[in-house]
Amino acid sequence: MSIVEMKVPVIGESVTEVTLSEWLKGDGEYVELDEPICEFESDKATLEFPAEAAGKLIYVAGEGDDLEIGALVAKIDTSVKEGASGDAPKEPKAPAAEGAAKPEAAAQPAKAGGEQTYATGTPSPAAGKILREADVDPKTVNGTGRDGRITKEDAQQAAKNPPASPSREKPAPAAPPPAAAKTTGPSGKTAASSAGKEAFSRSTRTEKMSRMRRTIATRLVSAKNETAMLTTFNEVDLSAVMDLRKKVQDKFVDKYGVKLGFMSIFAKACAQVLMEMPDVNAHIADDEKSLTYHDFVDISFAVSTPTGLVVPPIHNIESLHFAEIEHKLKELATKARDNKLSIEEMSGGTFTITNGGVFGSMLSTPIINKPQSAILGMHNIIERPIAVNGQVVVRPMMYIALSYDHRVIDGSSSVTFLVKVKELLEDPTLLLLGL
């Protein structure tokens, strides 16, 4: 018997541990050379782990296990050839698992009984989160992944078009009259209850935090505790920016195939000021005795994904055209939401922009993305009355916030930075001419 040991490979300089988030092949199943056998979730991204030889896969680690770099994940018996009797995946022996497989078999009659495995109808971690948030029962979702596993794409589709459950297909019972509603306390008020939830429920559940969520938590606490973080605010009248977008949008789309958004304009404004104010674009070196300055601007953009917040950077913003930034933003956002960002695409950045306005945030104090020294927070645009030349007028206004490390950036520099960004946004001609 010839055994090949599969160990966690070196993923990146800063990655010392990964989580085995999902097996893509069954225990005892035959695998081909370079065929993905499992997925690792690192601090920054999810990566597929390919087989280093062809043969029978033998599990060593389990889903959800935290593994150090170099730890043994699985073994491959290369003496087993494809089609041999020993290459069928093992079935779970737990009675509960067998019972759970029966309704799944009925829900998917197209699958032959011999193809059912422990993975059939089981959602991946990302898919499970999506289904829970959409209140969709995994038993009603047909998995298209390997061995019938429910993939993230399956979950997203089910969340958009929830399958009708038996209870939904039956005629709804007549609603009880108001007089029959339950009351609580001496006031006689009606007890509040949510649809589909048991009244006065006290149930709880405990779930293991994903590696990305744990990493986010650690980094946020580190930034709060290890930096002299402070936030300064200003407000911007975006009338000129909105007029500019309205005026050139059609021509911009015709020429570049993408819309001119607010983010590229904010990014270019920040890049221009960062080149003028290198202190805001610097960070404390690893020895904590010197400062590292940059002659370029790499801006990280906060992107919300089903597994957490990621901040992939776009390099050399100061040299890119607005259309190039918009295309790169679209590409990064798509990759982030599909969990396809590589370690290289997540590395770097000298400054960060986060836009809480897309979720309706009016004002916030963003947390620095270490080792960077500053982060700009954008917020929602609200029409508000303001005074202009002694007259009260209604304008589209946005609050902007700059959180910065006071060890690197003085208070006067932070205020000056925001004022300069404000001036460029309120008169985009200055931005377009590089003034």
Secondary structure, DSSP 8 states (H G I E B T S, - for coil): --EEEEE-----TT--EEEEEEESS-TT-EE-TT-EEEEEE-SS-EEEEE-SSSEEEEE-S-TT-EEETT-EEEEEETTS-TT-GGGS------HHHHHHHHHHHHH-TTS-GGG--TTTT-B-HHHHHHHHHTT--GGGS---SGGG-B-HHHHHHHHHS----HHHHS-------GGGS-EETTTTEE----TTS-TT----------HHHHHHHHHHHHHHHHS-EEEEEEEEE-HHHHHHHHHHHHHHHHHHSS---HHHHHHHHHHHHHHH-TTTT-EE-TTSSSEE--SS--EEE-EEETTEEE--EES-GGGS-HHHHHHHHHHHHHHHHTT---HHHHS--SEEEEEGGGGT-S-------TT-SEEEEE---EEEEEEETTEEEEEEEEEEEEEEETTTS-HHHHHHHHHHHHHHHH-HHHHHTT-
